[in-house]
């Protein structure tokens, strides 16, 4: 059976009428006949012409679905190998594949929703004057401050494990935004504890505090956007 290296495999990406080939554990399958691979893109996420071994490990189905399609070649390794991981971690990933790619996307939702809630509850308090809404904002801020370092750590872990810590523009932006987010969370939380009546009566310091609160919303929105661009790349015409 013929061998294809990753560069040759990339030619079978399903675009412009080309065949659709994907690799899994060293085997290359022709999935052109599958309606789920029309145009070389599967579920708006997985691009043909690549080694999808890791992706299939984390998929909702098993690799047995590939047996429905003909194997047309084997994958010849070239270039840098996948990152070697310590044996205990390798065994853990084999037992729980979701820890390879799903850990960061799972925990990152917590700081996002808590920062959204902090902004919304603060604005509702300013409009209504109901003190319990401002307290709800502080509780959400505290929860977000708790989960943000977890999201950052799992983000670095995913970047190291799956992307071999390569320099990538979305990752670089996310790294800076997450640091800025964490700093603002700490400043706002300490400020609120030190000055419980920071918003009442409303004054110059209140405006500065509110601006920091409002900045949380676009920060987590941008973080979510760039994170999603890695998981679901934007199609280009």
N, C-alpha and C positions, 0 to 999 in steps of 0.2 A: 504494500500500500504506500502511496506517495506521501512525502512529508512536506508540510508547509511551515515556514517560520511565521512569527507574528506579523511581519510586514506583508508577506504574501497573503496571509489570512485576511488582513485588513482590506484587500481588494474585493472580497466577497461580502460587501456590506449591504447588498440589496438595493442600492441606489441606482437610478437610471437603468433599471431592468436587469441589474447584475444578480447572480444567485445569492442566496442568503445562507451563509455558513457561520456556525458558532462552534467554539471549542469547550470541552468539558473533560477534565482529568486526562488531558493529552489526546483525546479523541475529537475529531472534527466532524460535525454532522451537517448535512444539507437539509435545512428546514424551510426551503423555498415554498414547499407545498402547504405550509401552515398558514391559515388565514390570520393567525395571531402575530405573524412576522411580516406582514405586508409592508413593503418599503424598507425592510431591514430594521424596524423599530418595534420592540415588544413592550406593551403596556406603557407606552410613552416614556420608557425609562431605559431599557436595555438595548444597546446598539449591536447589530450583527457585525461580524468581522473581528470579533474579540474573544479572548478566553474568559468565559463566564463561570468558571468553576466556583469562585467565591460567591458570586451572585446567586447561583442555583442552590448553594448550601443554605442561603437565607430565604429562599423562595417558599411560597406556601405549598408548592408541590415538590415531589422528589425528582431525581435525575432519570427515573424510569420513563418519563414522558419522552425523553430523547430517543429511546429505543424504537419508537414508532417511525423514526426517520433514518435514512441510510447514512452510514459512516463512510465518508469519502476520502479521509486522509487522517494522518496523525500530526500532532503539533510538535514542531521542532523548536526547542527552547533556544532563545537567543537573547542577548542583552542581559540586564540585571535580573536575577531571580527574585521571587517574592521574598519579602523580609522574613528572615529566620527569627522565630520567637522561642523563648525558653520552653523547655519540654513541658513543665507543669501547665503553662498557659496554652500550649498547643493541644494538650489533652482536654483542657477545659473548653476550648473553642470547638473541638471535635464533638464533645458531648452536648454543648449548648451553642450551636452556630449563630444564634441571634446575638451573642455577645460580640461578634465580629463587626457587624454593621448597625445593629439596631439600638445599641446601648445609648449612644449619644442622641440620636433622634428621639428616643423615648424620654430622656430626662430633660432635654432642652425645652420641652413644652411647658415645664413648670415655671421657670423664670419668665417666659414670655407671657403666660396668662396672668401671673401675679403682678408683673409690671403694668400690663394693660389695666388690671383691676385697680392698682394703686392710683393711676391717673384718673380713671373714671370715678372712683369713690371720692377722690379729692375734689373734683369738679362738682360732683353732686352735692358735697358738703357746702361748697361755696355758694351754690345756687339755692340750697334749701335751708342751710343753717342747722341741719340735724347732726348733732355731735357724734352719734353712733356711726355715721357714714365716714367721718374723719378717722375714727378708731379702726373701722374696717380697712381703710386705706393703709394705716400703719401696720396692721396685722399682715396684709398682703405684701407690704414692703419687706417686712421681716422674713416672711416665707420666701420671697424672691431672693433676698440676700443670702438665705440658707442654701438655696438650690443653684444659684449662679456659679459658685466655685465648683460644684459637682458637674455642671454642664461644661465648664471650661476644661476640667480635668478629663472628662470623657471625650471631649472634642480633640484634645491633644492625643489621647490614646488612639482614637479612630484614625486621625491623620498619620500617626506613626505606623500603625498596623496595616492600614489598607492603602495608604498613599506613599508609604516609605518616607514620610516627612519631606516630600518634594515641595519646592516653592510653587505655590499656586495662588493666583490673585484672589479668588473668593476666600480661601483660607486665611491669607494675610490680612484681608479686610476684617474678617470675623475675629481674628485675634486682637486687633486694635480696638474694634468696637466693644468686644467683651471686657477688655481692661477698662475702657472708659465707662462702660455700664456699671461695673463693679465699684469703681471709685465713686461714681455719683450715688449709687445705692448706699454706700458707707457714709458719705458726707450727709446725705439727706436723713438717714436714720439717726445718726449721732446728733445732728442739728435738732431734729424733732424731739429727741429725748432731753436735750439740754434746754430747749425752749418749747414747752408743751403748747403755749398759746401763739405759736409762730404765725398762724393764719387769722387770729382774732385778737385785737382789731387788725384789719388789713392795712399794711404799711409797706415801706420800701423793702424791708427785709422779707416781708411776706411775698412780694413780687419776685424777689430773687429765688426764694424757696420754691415758689410755684413754677418758675421757669425750669428749675432742675427736675421737678416732678413731671412736667410736660415733656421734657427731653427723653424720658424713659420710653415713651410711646414710639417715636421714630427710631430710637436705637434698637429696640427689640424687633421692630418691623424690618429694619435693614438686616439684622442678624438672621432672622427667619428667611428673608428673601435670598441671601447669599448661601445659606445652608440648603435651601430647597433647590438652588441652581446646581448644586453638586449632586443631589439625589435625583432630580428631574431636570436634566439639562435643557435649556431653551433651544428649540429647533430653529435653525436658520434656513431661510429660503435660498 
